[in-house]
Amino acid sequence: MNRPLASSYYTPCAWGSQCSVPLDDLTPAGVSRHLKEHHFRDPAKPWHPKNRGHCEWWEADGQCNKDLNYASFGKHVAARHIKNYCSRSGRCEKK
């Protein structure tokens, strides 16, 4: 199965202000899984695909803040933020 993985490098999570967990599955499903496990465990902010929220991914120019359904966060982060990070840093490899 071909999916973008960080083999010798890991892409750090930049969601919110204090995560930095290395992401080892850079697919939309992998990003969604990480968000559910690490960022949406608070009962006040539960994960539901139809809930709406703002992308909390940080880049050099600040937080994204794009308004999306939660179900779209994984695809958005993988396509917009991780793809940009990988192309800029050269630190992500495809297996």
PDB file of N, CA, C and O in Angstrom:
ATOM      1  N   MET A   1       0.842  -1.181   0.000  1.00  0.00           N
ATOM      2  CA  MET A   1       0.000   0.000   0.000  1.00  0.00           C
ATOM      3  C   MET A   1       0.885   1.243   0.000  1.00  0.00           C
ATOM      4  O   MET A   1       1.756   1.374   0.861  1.00  0.00           O
ATOM      5  N   ASN A   2       0.686   2.131  -0.923  1.00  0.00           N
ATOM      6  CA  ASN A   2       1.445   3.368  -0.965  1.00  0.00           C
ATOM      7  C   ASN A   2       0.702   4.446  -0.215  1.00  0.00           C
ATOM      8  O   ASN A   2      -0.398   4.847  -0.594  1.00  0.00           O
ATOM      9  N   ARG A   3       1.307   4.902   0.837  1.00  0.00           N
ATOM     10  CA  ARG A   3       0.759   6.032   1.566  1.00  0.00           C
ATOM     11  C   ARG A   3       1.927   6.842   2.085  1.00  0.00           C
ATOM     12  O   ARG A   3       2.974   6.276   2.401  1.00  0.00           O
ATOM     13  N   PRO A   4       1.776   8.150   2.182  1.00  0.00           N
ATOM     14  CA  PRO A   4       2.891   8.963   2.621  1.00  0.00           C
ATOM     15  C   PRO A   4       3.170   8.742   4.088  1.00  0.00           C
ATOM     16  O   PRO A   4       2.339   9.033   4.948  1.00  0.00           O
ATOM     17  N   LEU A   5       4.334   8.229   4.358  1.00  0.00           N
ATOM     18  CA  LEU A   5       4.770   8.035   5.730  1.00  0.00           C
ATOM     19  C   LEU A   5       6.088   8.762   5.922  1.00  0.00           C
ATOM     20  O   LEU A   5       6.849   8.946   4.972  1.00  0.00           O
ATOM     21  N   ALA A   6       6.347   9.161   7.118  1.00  0.00           N
ATOM     22  CA  ALA A   6       7.638   9.727   7.438  1.00  0.00           C
ATOM     23  C   ALA A   6       8.508   8.566   7.898  1.00  0.00           C
ATOM     24  O   ALA A   6       8.310   8.056   9.000  1.00  0.00           O
ATOM     25  N   SER A   7       9.452   8.143   7.093  1.00  0.00           N
ATOM     26  CA  SER A   7      10.239   6.970   7.441  1.00  0.00           C
ATOM     27  C   SER A   7      11.330   7.317   8.444  1.00  0.00           C
ATOM     28  O   SER A   7      11.239   6.910   9.602  1.00  0.00           O
ATOM     29  N   SER A   8      12.350   8.049   8.044  1.00  0.00           N
ATOM     30  CA  SER A   8      13.404   8.390   8.982  1.00  0.00           C
ATOM     31  C   SER A   8      13.132   9.729   9.674  1.00  0.00           C
ATOM     32  O   SER A   8      13.806  10.072  10.645  1.00  0.00           O
ATOM     33  N   TYR A   9      12.176  10.463   9.193  1.00  0.00           N
ATOM     34  CA  TYR A   9      11.776  11.729   9.792  1.00  0.00           C
ATOM     35  C   TYR A   9      10.298  11.658  10.140  1.00  0.00           C
ATOM     36  O   TYR A   9       9.549  10.855   9.583  1.00  0.00           O
ATOM     37  N   TYR A  10       9.903  12.496  11.052  1.00  0.00           N
ATOM     38  CA  TYR A  10       8.492  12.588  11.394  1.00  0.00           C
ATOM     39  C   TYR A  10       8.049  14.031  11.235  1.00  0.00           C
ATOM     40  O   TYR A  10       8.806  14.963  11.509  1.00  0.00           O
ATOM     41  N   THR A  11       6.840  14.198  10.798  1.00  0.00           N
ATOM     42  CA  THR A  11       6.267  15.532  10.682  1.00  0.00           C
ATOM     43  C   THR A  11       5.634  15.871  12.025  1.00  0.00           C
ATOM     44  O   THR A  11       4.774  15.126  12.495  1.00  0.00           O
ATOM     45  N   PRO A  12       6.029  16.962  12.650  1.00  0.00           N
ATOM     46  CA  PRO A  12       5.452  17.301  13.949  1.00  0.00           C
ATOM     47  C   PRO A  12       4.034  17.858  13.791  1.00  0.00           C
ATOM     48  O   PRO A  12       3.750  18.609  12.858  1.00  0.00           O
ATOM     49  N   CYS A  13       3.165  17.482  14.705  1.00  0.00           N
ATOM     50  CA  CYS A  13       1.821  18.042  14.723  1.00  0.00           C
ATOM     51  C   CYS A  13       1.921  19.501  15.155  1.00  0.00           C
ATOM     52  O   CYS A  13       2.581  19.818  16.144  1.00  0.00           O
ATOM     53  N   ALA A  14       1.275  20.371  14.423  1.00  0.00           N
ATOM     54  CA  ALA A  14       1.279  21.798  14.759  1.00  0.00           C
ATOM     55  C   ALA A  14      -0.135  22.288  15.067  1.00  0.00           C
ATOM     56  O   ALA A  14      -0.448  23.463  14.873  1.00  0.00           O
ATOM     57  N   TRP A  15      -0.990  21.373  15.550  1.00  0.00           N
ATOM     58  CA  TRP A  15      -2.362  21.728  15.903  1.00  0.00           C
ATOM     59  C   TRP A  15      -2.353  22.306  17.307  1.00  0.00           C
ATOM     60  O   TRP A  15      -1.845  21.687  18.242  1.00  0.00           O
ATOM     61  N   GLY A  16      -2.907  23.471  17.444  1.00  0.00           N
ATOM     62  CA  GLY A  16      -2.955  24.092  18.768  1.00  0.00           C
ATOM     63  C   GLY A  16      -1.584  24.605  19.170  1.00  0.00           C
ATOM     64  O   GLY A  16      -0.713  24.805  18.323  1.00  0.00           O
ATOM     65  N   SER A  17      -1.400  24.813  20.441  1.00  0.00           N
ATOM     66  CA  SER A  17      -0.162  25.455  20.878  1.00  0.00           C
ATOM     67  C   SER A  17       0.853  24.523  21.511  1.00  0.00           C
ATOM     68  O   SER A  17       2.009  24.914  21.675  1.00  0.00           O
ATOM     69  N   GLN A  18       0.471  23.303  21.876  1.00  0.00           N
ATOM     70  CA  GLN A  18       1.409  22.497  22.649  1.00  0.00           C
ATOM     71  C   GLN A  18       1.463  21.027  22.237  1.00  0.00           C
ATOM     72  O   GLN A  18       1.740  20.189  23.095  1.00  0.00           O
ATOM     73  N   CYS A  19       1.221  20.669  21.000  1.00  0.00           N
ATOM     74  CA  CYS A  19       1.205  19.252  20.658  1.00  0.00           C
ATOM     75  C   CYS A  19       2.592  18.746  20.276  1.00  0.00           C
ATOM     76  O   CYS A  19       3.265  18.128  21.101  1.00  0.00           O
ATOM     77  N   SER A  20       3.024  18.989  19.071  1.00  0.00           N
ATOM     78  CA  SER A  20       4.327  18.560  18.550  1.00  0.00           C
ATOM     79  C   SER A  20       4.529  17.049  18.543  1.00  0.00           C
ATOM     80  O   SER A  20       5.663  16.592  18.395  1.00  0.00           O
ATOM     81  N   VAL A  21       3.466  16.258  18.698  1.00  0.00           N
ATOM     82  CA  VAL A  21       3.586  14.798  18.587  1.00  0.00           C
ATOM     83  C   VAL A  21       4.014  14.474  17.153  1.00  0.00           C
ATOM     84  O   VAL A  21       3.440  15.013  16.207  1.00  0.00           O
ATOM     85  N   PRO A  22       5.007  13.609  16.979  1.00  0.00           N
ATOM     86  CA  PRO A  22       5.413  13.247  15.616  1.00  0.00           C
ATOM     87  C   PRO A  22       4.321  12.434  14.919  1.00  0.00           C
ATOM     88  O   PRO A  22       3.872  11.415  15.443  1.00  0.00           O
ATOM     89  N   LEU A  23       3.902  12.881  13.754  1.00  0.00           N
ATOM     90  CA  LEU A  23       2.880  12.171  12.987  1.00  0.00           C
ATOM     91  C   LEU A  23       3.570  11.141  12.100  1.00  0.00           C
ATOM     92  O   LEU A  23       4.446  11.481  11.305  1.00  0.00           O
ATOM     93  N   ASP A  24       3.171   9.888  12.241  1.00  0.00           N
ATOM     94  CA  ASP A  24       3.793   8.841  11.427  1.00  0.00           C
ATOM     95  C   ASP A  24       2.895   8.385  10.281  1.00  0.00           C
ATOM     96  O   ASP A  24       3.334   7.629   9.415  1.00  0.00           O
ATOM     97  N   ASP A  25       1.655   8.832  10.269  1.00  0.00           N
ATOM     98  CA  ASP A  25       0.730   8.522   9.180  1.00  0.00           C
ATOM     99  C   ASP A  25       0.201   9.853   8.661  1.00  0.00           C
ATOM    100  O   ASP A  25      -0.617  10.505   9.309  1.00  0.00           O
ATOM    101  N   LEU A  26       0.679  10.244   7.490  1.00  0.00           N
ATOM    102  CA  LEU A  26       0.373  11.569   6.959  1.00  0.00           C
ATOM    103  C   LEU A  26      -0.822  11.585   6.019  1.00  0.00           C
ATOM    104  O   LEU A  26      -1.071  12.580   5.338  1.00  0.00           O
ATOM    105  N   THR A  27      -1.559  10.486   5.981  1.00  0.00           N
ATOM    106  CA  THR A  27      -2.765  10.422   5.163  1.00  0.00           C
ATOM    107  C   THR A  27      -3.883  11.202   5.860  1.00  0.00           C
ATOM    108  O   THR A  27      -3.799  11.451   7.063  1.00  0.00           O
ATOM    109  N   PRO A  28      -4.923  11.587   5.124  1.00  0.00           N
ATOM    110  CA  PRO A  28      -6.057  12.236   5.794  1.00  0.00           C
ATOM    111  C   PRO A  28      -6.627  11.392   6.942  1.00  0.00           C
ATOM    112  O   PRO A  28      -6.976  11.929   7.994  1.00  0.00           O
ATOM    113  N   ALA A  29      -6.718  10.089   6.742  1.00  0.00           N
ATOM    114  CA  ALA A  29      -7.236   9.215   7.810  1.00  0.00           C
ATOM    115  C   ALA A  29      -6.300   9.210   9.013  1.00  0.00           C
ATOM    116  O   ALA A  29      -6.754   9.220  10.157  1.00  0.00           O
ATOM    117  N   GLY A  30      -5.005   9.193   8.758  1.00  0.00           N
ATOM    118  CA  GLY A  30      -4.035   9.209   9.853  1.00  0.00           C
ATOM    119  C   GLY A  30      -4.072  10.512  10.628  1.00  0.00           C
ATOM    120  O   GLY A  30      -3.976  10.509  11.855  1.00  0.00           O
ATOM    121  N   VAL A  31      -4.209  11.619   9.928  1.00  0.00           N
ATOM    122  CA  VAL A  31      -4.302  12.921  10.590  1.00  0.00           C
ATOM    123  C   VAL A  31      -5.593  12.993  11.399  1.00  0.00           C
ATOM    124  O   VAL A  31      -5.580  13.461  12.538  1.00  0.00           O
ATOM    125  N   SER A  32      -6.707  12.536  10.827  1.00  0.00           N
ATOM    126  CA  SER A  32      -7.986  12.526  11.564  1.00  0.00           C
ATOM    127  C   SER A  32      -7.872  11.681  12.822  1.00  0.00           C
ATOM    128  O   SER A  32      -8.349  12.077  13.885  1.00  0.00           O
ATOM    129  N   ARG A  33      -7.244  10.521  12.704  1.00  0.00           N
ATOM    130  CA  ARG A  33      -7.079   9.640  13.864  1.00  0.00           C
ATOM    131  C   ARG A  33      -6.285  10.362  14.961  1.00  0.00           C
ATOM    132  O   ARG A  33      -6.654  10.317  16.134  1.00  0.00           O
ATOM    133  N   HIS A  34      -5.200  11.022  14.570  1.00  0.00           N
ATOM    134  CA  HIS A  34      -4.400  11.761  15.553  1.00  0.00           C
ATOM    135  C   HIS A  34      -5.236  12.868  16.213  1.00  0.00           C
ATOM    136  O   HIS A  34      -5.210  13.025  17.433  1.00  0.00           O
ATOM    137  N   LEU A  35      -5.969  13.626  15.409  1.00  0.00           N
ATOM    138  CA  LEU A  35      -6.784  14.705  15.974  1.00  0.00           C
ATOM    139  C   LEU A  35      -7.803  14.166  16.967  1.00  0.00           C
ATOM    140  O   LEU A  35      -7.983  14.733  18.045  1.00  0.00           O
ATOM    141  N   LYS A  36      -8.468  13.077  16.611  1.00  0.00           N
ATOM    142  CA  LYS A  36      -9.463  12.481  17.518  1.00  0.00           C
ATOM    143  C   LYS A  36      -8.813  12.011  18.818  1.00  0.00           C
ATOM    144  O   LYS A  36      -9.359  12.217  19.902  1.00  0.00           O
ATOM    145  N   GLU A  37      -7.641  11.378  18.701  1.00  0.00           N
ATOM    146  CA  GLU A  37      -6.979  10.796  19.881  1.00  0.00           C
ATOM    147  C   GLU A  37      -6.314  11.835  20.770  1.00  0.00           C
ATOM    148  O   GLU A  37      -6.221  11.642  21.982  1.00  0.00           O
ATOM    149  N   HIS A  38      -5.850  12.934  20.183  1.00  0.00           N
ATOM    150  CA  HIS A  38      -5.050  13.883  20.958  1.00  0.00           C
ATOM    151  C   HIS A  38      -5.682  15.256  21.158  1.00  0.00           C
ATOM    152  O   HIS A  38      -5.307  15.972  22.086  1.00  0.00           O
ATOM    153  N   HIS A  39      -6.624  15.633  20.314  1.00  0.00           N
ATOM    154  CA  HIS A  39      -7.120  17.000  20.380  1.00  0.00           C
ATOM    155  C   HIS A  39      -8.624  17.130  20.603  1.00  0.00           C
ATOM    156  O   HIS A  39      -9.103  18.222  20.910  1.00  0.00           O
ATOM    157  N   PHE A  40      -9.360  16.070  20.460  1.00  0.00           N
ATOM    158  CA  PHE A  40     -10.815  16.141  20.623  1.00  0.00           C
ATOM    159  C   PHE A  40     -11.291  15.151  21.675  1.00  0.00           C
ATOM    160  O   PHE A  40     -12.306  14.478  21.493  1.00  0.00           O
ATOM    161  N   ARG A  41     -10.556  15.067  22.770  1.00  0.00           N
ATOM    162  CA  ARG A  41     -10.949  14.181  23.871  1.00  0.00           C
ATOM    163  C   ARG A  41     -11.720  14.923  24.951  1.00  0.00           C
ATOM    164  O   ARG A  41     -12.292  14.303  25.848  1.00  0.00           O
ATOM    165  N   ASP A  42     -11.737  16.225  24.869  1.00  0.00           N
ATOM    166  CA  ASP A  42     -12.440  17.051  25.847  1.00  0.00           C
ATOM    167  C   ASP A  42     -13.946  16.927  25.626  1.00  0.00           C
ATOM    168  O   ASP A  42     -14.424  17.195  24.524  1.00  0.00           O
ATOM    169  N   PRO A  43     -14.713  16.523  26.661  1.00  0.00           N
ATOM    170  CA  PRO A  43     -16.163  16.409  26.502  1.00  0.00           C
ATOM    171  C   PRO A  43     -16.830  17.715  26.069  1.00  0.00           C
ATOM    172  O   PRO A  43     -17.912  17.688  25.482  1.00  0.00           O
ATOM    173  N   ALA A  44     -16.201  18.851  26.350  1.00  0.00           N
ATOM    174  CA  ALA A  44     -16.766  20.136  25.944  1.00  0.00           C
ATOM    175  C   ALA A  44     -16.580  20.379  24.446  1.00  0.00           C
ATOM    176  O   ALA A  44     -17.251  21.233  23.867  1.00  0.00           O
ATOM    177  N   LYS A  45     -15.663  19.624  23.816  1.00  0.00           N
ATOM    178  CA  LYS A  45     -15.393  19.795  22.393  1.00  0.00           C
ATOM    179  C   LYS A  45     -15.290  18.401  21.743  1.00  0.00           C
ATOM    180  O   LYS A  45     -14.234  18.040  21.223  1.00  0.00           O
ATOM    181  N   PRO A  46     -16.383  17.622  21.773  1.00  0.00           N
ATOM    182  CA  PRO A  46     -16.313  16.251  21.259  1.00  0.00           C
ATOM    183  C   PRO A  46     -16.212  16.205  19.735  1.00  0.00           C
ATOM    184  O   PRO A  46     -16.671  17.108  19.035  1.00  0.00           O
ATOM    185  N   TRP A  47     -15.604  15.138  19.247  1.00  0.00           N
ATOM    186  CA  TRP A  47     -15.506  14.929  17.796  1.00  0.00           C
ATOM    187  C   TRP A  47     -16.833  14.424  17.267  1.00  0.00           C
ATOM    188  O   TRP A  47     -17.356  13.414  17.738  1.00  0.00           O
ATOM    189  N   HIS A  48     -17.364  15.114  16.307  1.00  0.00           N
ATOM    190  CA  HIS A  48     -18.494  14.617  15.531  1.00  0.00           C
ATOM    191  C   HIS A  48     -18.274  15.141  14.118  1.00  0.00           C
ATOM    192  O   HIS A  48     -18.002  16.328  13.938  1.00  0.00           O
ATOM    193  N   PRO A  49     -18.388  14.270  13.106  1.00  0.00           N
ATOM    194  CA  PRO A  49     -18.055  14.677  11.737  1.00  0.00           C
ATOM    195  C   PRO A  49     -18.775  15.935  11.253  1.00  0.00           C
ATOM    196  O   PRO A  49     -18.229  16.689  10.447  1.00  0.00           O
ATOM    197  N   LYS A  50     -19.992  16.167  11.737  1.00  0.00           N
ATOM    198  CA  LYS A  50     -20.752  17.322  11.250  1.00  0.00           C
ATOM    199  C   LYS A  50     -20.544  18.578  12.089  1.00  0.00           C
ATOM    200  O   LYS A  50     -21.016  19.651  11.715  1.00  0.00           O
ATOM    201  N   ASN A  51     -19.844  18.460  13.221  1.00  0.00           N
ATOM    202  CA  ASN A  51     -19.518  19.670  13.987  1.00  0.00           C
ATOM    203  C   ASN A  51     -18.615  20.556  13.137  1.00  0.00           C
ATOM    204  O   ASN A  51     -17.866  20.074  12.287  1.00  0.00           O
ATOM    205  N   ARG A  52     -18.703  21.843  13.382  1.00  0.00           N
ATOM    206  CA  ARG A  52     -17.834  22.781  12.659  1.00  0.00           C
ATOM    207  C   ARG A  52     -16.851  23.399  13.634  1.00  0.00           C
ATOM    208  O   ARG A  52     -17.133  23.571  14.820  1.00  0.00           O
ATOM    209  N   GLY A  53     -15.704  23.720  13.100  1.00  0.00           N
ATOM    210  CA  GLY A  53     -14.686  24.365  13.913  1.00  0.00           C
ATOM    211  C   GLY A  53     -13.639  25.002  13.019  1.00  0.00           C
ATOM    212  O   GLY A  53     -13.732  24.955  11.792  1.00  0.00           O
ATOM    213  N   HIS A  54     -12.656  25.590  13.647  1.00  0.00           N
ATOM    214  CA  HIS A  54     -11.588  26.260  12.917  1.00  0.00           C
ATOM    215  C   HIS A  54     -10.324  25.412  12.970  1.00  0.00           C
ATOM    216  O   HIS A  54      -9.990  24.826  14.000  1.00  0.00           O
ATOM    217  N   CYS A  55      -9.641  25.363  11.856  1.00  0.00           N
ATOM    218  CA  CYS A  55      -8.362  24.666  11.797  1.00  0.00           C
ATOM    219  C   CYS A  55      -7.389  25.388  12.724  1.00  0.00           C
ATOM    220  O   CYS A  55      -7.197  26.600  12.619  1.00  0.00           O
ATOM    221  N   GLU A  56      -6.783  24.632  13.627  1.00  0.00           N
ATOM    222  CA  GLU A  56      -5.872  25.213  14.603  1.00  0.00           C
ATOM    223  C   GLU A  56      -4.412  24.941  14.261  1.00  0.00           C
ATOM    224  O   GLU A  56      -3.542  25.050  15.125  1.00  0.00           O
ATOM    225  N   TRP A  57      -4.137  24.586  13.002  1.00  0.00           N
ATOM    226  CA  TRP A  57      -2.766  24.283  12.579  1.00  0.00           C
ATOM    227  C   TRP A  57      -1.966  25.582  12.495  1.00  0.00           C
ATOM    228  O   TRP A  57      -2.432  26.580  11.946  1.00  0.00           O
ATOM    229  N   TRP A  58      -0.754  25.549  13.049  1.00  0.00           N
ATOM    230  CA  TRP A  58       0.129  26.716  13.049  1.00  0.00           C
ATOM    231  C   TRP A  58       1.170  26.605  11.955  1.00  0.00           C
ATOM    232  O   TRP A  58       1.738  25.535  11.736  1.00  0.00           O
ATOM    233  N   GLU A  59       1.417  27.693  11.280  1.00  0.00           N
ATOM    234  CA  GLU A  59       2.501  27.810  10.316  1.00  0.00           C
ATOM    235  C   GLU A  59       3.270  29.082  10.648  1.00  0.00           C
ATOM    236  O   GLU A  59       2.924  29.787  11.596  1.00  0.00           O
ATOM    237  N   ALA A  60       4.291  29.375   9.889  1.00  0.00           N
ATOM    238  CA  ALA A  60       5.143  30.530  10.179  1.00  0.00           C
ATOM    239  C   ALA A  60       4.364  31.839  10.238  1.00  0.00           C
ATOM    240  O   ALA A  60       4.713  32.737  11.004  1.00  0.00           O
ATOM    241  N   ASP A  61       3.311  31.948   9.434  1.00  0.00           N
ATOM    242  CA  ASP A  61       2.541  33.198   9.399  1.00  0.00           C
ATOM    243  C   ASP A  61       1.329  33.179  10.328  1.00  0.00           C
ATOM    244  O   ASP A  61       0.466  34.052  10.231  1.00  0.00           O
ATOM    245  N   GLY A  62       1.253  32.204  11.222  1.00  0.00           N
ATOM    246  CA  GLY A  62       0.178  32.178  12.204  1.00  0.00           C
ATOM    247  C   GLY A  62      -0.735  30.971  12.068  1.00  0.00           C
ATOM    248  O   GLY A  62      -0.445  30.038  11.319  1.00  0.00           O
ATOM    249  N   GLN A  63      -1.830  31.001  12.794  1.00  0.00           N
ATOM    250  CA  GLN A  63      -2.790  29.900  12.809  1.00  0.00           C
ATOM    251  C   GLN A  63      -3.694  29.978  11.588  1.00  0.00           C
ATOM    252  O   GLN A  63      -4.076  31.068  11.161  1.00  0.00           O
ATOM    253  N   CYS A  64      -4.038  28.819  11.024  1.00  0.00           N
ATOM    254  CA  CYS A  64      -4.849  28.746   9.812  1.00  0.00           C
ATOM    255  C   CYS A  64      -6.244  29.356  10.009  1.00  0.00           C
ATOM    256  O   CYS A  64      -6.617  30.288   9.298  1.00  0.00           O
ATOM    257  N   ASN A  65      -7.002  28.840  10.958  1.00  0.00           N
ATOM    258  CA  ASN A  65      -8.350  29.322  11.300  1.00  0.00           C
ATOM    259  C   ASN A  65      -9.414  29.099  10.232  1.00  0.00           C
ATOM    260  O   ASN A  65     -10.490  29.690  10.326  1.00  0.00           O
ATOM    261  N   LYS A  66      -9.161  28.278   9.229  1.00  0.00           N
ATOM    262  CA  LYS A  66     -10.188  27.994   8.216  1.00  0.00           C
ATOM    263  C   LYS A  66     -11.361  27.269   8.880  1.00  0.00           C
ATOM    264  O   LYS A  66     -11.158  26.336   9.657  1.00  0.00           O
ATOM    265  N   ASP A  67     -12.573  27.695   8.576  1.00  0.00           N
ATOM    266  CA  ASP A  67     -13.786  27.099   9.128  1.00  0.00           C
ATOM    267  C   ASP A  67     -14.162  25.861   8.317  1.00  0.00           C
ATOM    268  O   ASP A  67     -14.354  25.945   7.104  1.00  0.00           O
ATOM    269  N   LEU A  68     -14.267  24.708   8.991  1.00  0.00           N
ATOM    270  CA  LEU A  68     -14.537  23.426   8.327  1.00  0.00           C
ATOM    271  C   LEU A  68     -15.396  22.536   9.203  1.00  0.00           C
ATOM    272  O   LEU A  68     -15.494  22.740  10.413  1.00  0.00           O
ATOM    273  N   ASN A  69     -16.028  21.529   8.567  1.00  0.00           N
ATOM    274  CA  ASN A  69     -16.609  20.437   9.335  1.00  0.00           C
ATOM    275  C   ASN A  69     -15.450  19.617   9.899  1.00  0.00           C
ATOM    276  O   ASN A  69     -14.393  19.514   9.277  1.00  0.00           O
ATOM    277  N   TYR A  70     -15.655  19.040  11.072  1.00  0.00           N
ATOM    278  CA  TYR A  70     -14.602  18.217  11.669  1.00  0.00           C
ATOM    279  C   TYR A  70     -14.183  17.097  10.714  1.00  0.00           C
ATOM    280  O   TYR A  70     -13.007  16.738  10.656  1.00  0.00           O
ATOM    281  N   ALA A  71     -15.137  16.550   9.972  1.00  0.00           N
ATOM    282  CA  ALA A  71     -14.840  15.458   9.038  1.00  0.00           C
ATOM    283  C   ALA A  71     -13.824  15.879   7.975  1.00  0.00           C
ATOM    284  O   ALA A  71     -13.177  15.020   7.376  1.00  0.00           O
ATOM    285  N   SER A  72     -13.675  17.163   7.734  1.00  0.00           N
ATOM    286  CA  SER A  72     -12.759  17.663   6.705  1.00  0.00           C
ATOM    287  C   SER A  72     -11.377  18.025   7.239  1.00  0.00           C
ATOM    288  O   SER A  72     -10.468  18.297   6.454  1.00  0.00           O
ATOM    289  N   PHE A  73     -11.200  18.033   8.555  1.00  0.00           N
ATOM    290  CA  PHE A  73      -9.921  18.452   9.120  1.00  0.00           C
ATOM    291  C   PHE A  73      -8.750  17.603   8.621  1.00  0.00           C
ATOM    292  O   PHE A  73      -7.713  18.151   8.249  1.00  0.00           O
ATOM    293  N   GLY A  74      -8.899  16.272   8.606  1.00  0.00           N
ATOM    294  CA  GLY A  74      -7.797  15.399   8.203  1.00  0.00           C
ATOM    295  C   GLY A  74      -7.348  15.661   6.781  1.00  0.00           C
ATOM    296  O   GLY A  74      -6.152  15.785   6.515  1.00  0.00           O
ATOM    297  N   LYS A  75      -8.296  15.746   5.872  1.00  0.00           N
ATOM    298  CA  LYS A  75      -7.969  15.996   4.465  1.00  0.00           C
ATOM    299  C   LYS A  75      -7.348  17.387   4.298  1.00  0.00           C
ATOM    300  O   LYS A  75      -6.363  17.550   3.579  1.00  0.00           O
ATOM    301  N   HIS A  76      -7.923  18.374   4.959  1.00  0.00           N
ATOM    302  CA  HIS A  76      -7.411  19.740   4.865  1.00  0.00           C
ATOM    303  C   HIS A  76      -5.973  19.821   5.374  1.00  0.00           C
ATOM    304  O   HIS A  76      -5.103  20.377   4.703  1.00  0.00           O
ATOM    305  N   VAL A  77      -5.725  19.267   6.557  1.00  0.00           N
ATOM    306  CA  VAL A  77      -4.382  19.339   7.142  1.00  0.00           C
ATOM    307  C   VAL A  77      -3.377  18.588   6.276  1.00  0.00           C
ATOM    308  O   VAL A  77      -2.280  19.089   6.028  1.00  0.00           O
ATOM    309  N   ALA A  78      -3.741  17.381   5.808  1.00  0.00           N
ATOM    310  CA  ALA A  78      -2.821  16.602   4.978  1.00  0.00           C
ATOM    311  C   ALA A  78      -2.507  17.308   3.665  1.00  0.00           C
ATOM    312  O   ALA A  78      -1.352  17.352   3.242  1.00  0.00           O
ATOM    313  N   ALA A  79      -3.523  17.855   3.026  1.00  0.00           N
ATOM    314  CA  ALA A  79      -3.342  18.471   1.707  1.00  0.00           C
ATOM    315  C   ALA A  79      -2.744  19.874   1.791  1.00  0.00           C
ATOM    316  O   ALA A  79      -1.897  20.234   0.974  1.00  0.00           O
ATOM    317  N   ARG A  80      -3.159  20.637   2.734  1.00  0.00           N
ATOM    318  CA  ARG A  80      -2.741  22.048   2.795  1.00  0.00           C
ATOM    319  C   ARG A  80      -1.481  22.250   3.624  1.00  0.00           C
ATOM    320  O   ARG A  80      -0.536  22.900   3.176  1.00  0.00           O
ATOM    321  N   HIS A  81      -1.466  21.697   4.823  1.00  0.00           N
ATOM    322  CA  HIS A  81      -0.378  21.999   5.754  1.00  0.00           C
ATOM    323  C   HIS A  81       0.774  21.001   5.682  1.00  0.00           C
ATOM    324  O   HIS A  81       1.932  21.406   5.583  1.00  0.00           O
ATOM    325  N   ILE A  82       0.478  19.722   5.729  1.00  0.00           N
ATOM    326  CA  ILE A  82       1.555  18.736   5.719  1.00  0.00           C
ATOM    327  C   ILE A  82       2.239  18.705   4.360  1.00  0.00           C
ATOM    328  O   ILE A  82       3.465  18.609   4.293  1.00  0.00           O
ATOM    329  N   LYS A  83       1.486  18.782   3.292  1.00  0.00           N
ATOM    330  CA  LYS A  83       2.089  18.800   1.960  1.00  0.00           C
ATOM    331  C   LYS A  83       3.045  19.990   1.834  1.00  0.00           C
ATOM    332  O   LYS A  83       4.147  19.846   1.304  1.00  0.00           O
ATOM    333  N   ASN A  84       2.630  21.157   2.317  1.00  0.00           N
ATOM    334  CA  ASN A  84       3.489  22.345   2.283  1.00  0.00           C
ATOM    335  C   ASN A  84       4.733  22.144   3.143  1.00  0.00           C
ATOM    336  O   ASN A  84       5.840  22.489   2.728  1.00  0.00           O
ATOM    337  N   TYR A  85       4.554  21.585   4.341  1.00  0.00           N
ATOM    338  CA  TYR A  85       5.684  21.345   5.241  1.00  0.00           C
ATOM    339  C   TYR A  85       6.688  20.404   4.583  1.00  0.00           C
ATOM    340  O   TYR A  85       7.893  20.652   4.621  1.00  0.00           O
ATOM    341  N   CYS A  86       6.196  19.331   3.984  1.00  0.00           N
ATOM    342  CA  CYS A  86       7.079  18.347   3.369  1.00  0.00           C
ATOM    343  C   CYS A  86       7.837  18.946   2.189  1.00  0.00           C
ATOM    344  O   CYS A  86       9.030  18.689   2.028  1.00  0.00           O
ATOM    345  N   SER A  87       7.170  19.728   1.374  1.00  0.00           N
ATOM    346  CA  SER A  87       7.841  20.293   0.210  1.00  0.00           C
ATOM    347  C   SER A  87       8.870  21.350   0.624  1.00  0.00           C
ATOM    348  O   SER A  87       9.915  21.479  -0.013  1.00  0.00           O
ATOM    349  N   ARG A  88       8.580  22.101   1.679  1.00  0.00           N
ATOM    350  CA  ARG A  88       9.531  23.121   2.148  1.00  0.00           C
ATOM    351  C   ARG A  88      10.729  22.510   2.856  1.00  0.00           C
ATOM    352  O   ARG A  88      11.863  22.943   2.654  1.00  0.00           O
ATOM    353  N   SER A  89      10.477  21.506   3.685  1.00  0.00           N
ATOM    354  CA  SER A  89      11.552  20.970   4.530  1.00  0.00           C
ATOM    355  C   SER A  89      12.282  19.809   3.872  1.00  0.00           C
ATOM    356  O   SER A  89      13.443  19.553   4.192  1.00  0.00           O
ATOM    357  N   GLY A  90      11.618  19.096   2.949  1.00  0.00           N
ATOM    358  CA  GLY A  90      12.222  17.910   2.363  1.00  0.00           C
ATOM    359  C   GLY A  90      12.371  16.776   3.362  1.00  0.00           C
ATOM    360  O   GLY A  90      13.161  15.857   3.147  1.00  0.00           O
ATOM    361  N   ARG A  91      11.618  16.834   4.452  1.00  0.00           N
ATOM    362  CA  ARG A  91      11.776  15.862   5.531  1.00  0.00           C
ATOM    363  C   ARG A  91      10.760  14.740   5.495  1.00  0.00           C
ATOM    364  O   ARG A  91      10.751  13.913   6.407  1.00  0.00           O
ATOM    365  N   CYS A  92       9.923  14.670   4.509  1.00  0.00           N
ATOM    366  CA  CYS A  92       8.918  13.612   4.435  1.00  0.00           C
ATOM    367  C   CYS A  92       9.232  12.758   3.214  1.00  0.00           C
ATOM    368  O   CYS A  92       9.474  13.278   2.125  1.00  0.00           O
ATOM    369  N   GLU A  93       9.225  11.482   3.401  1.00  0.00           N
ATOM    370  CA  GLU A  93       9.514  10.570   2.302  1.00  0.00           C
ATOM    371  C   GLU A  93       8.306   9.701   2.060  1.00  0.00           C
ATOM    372  O   GLU A  93       7.543   9.415   2.982  1.00  0.00           O
ATOM    373  N   LYS A  94       8.128   9.278   0.820  1.00  0.00           N
ATOM    374  CA  LYS A  94       7.042   8.347   0.486  1.00  0.00           C
ATOM    375  C   LYS A  94       7.619   6.958   0.384  1.00  0.00           C
ATOM    376  O   LYS A  94       8.668   6.753  -0.225  1.00  0.00           O
ATOM    377  N   LYS A  95       6.938   6.013   0.976  1.00  0.00           N
ATOM    378  CA  LYS A  95       7.338   4.603   0.882  1.00  0.00           C
ATOM    379  C   LYS A  95       6.588   3.957  -0.238  1.00  0.00           C
ATOM    380  O   LYS A  95       6.770   2.768  -0.498  1.00  0.00           O
TER     381      LYS A  95
END
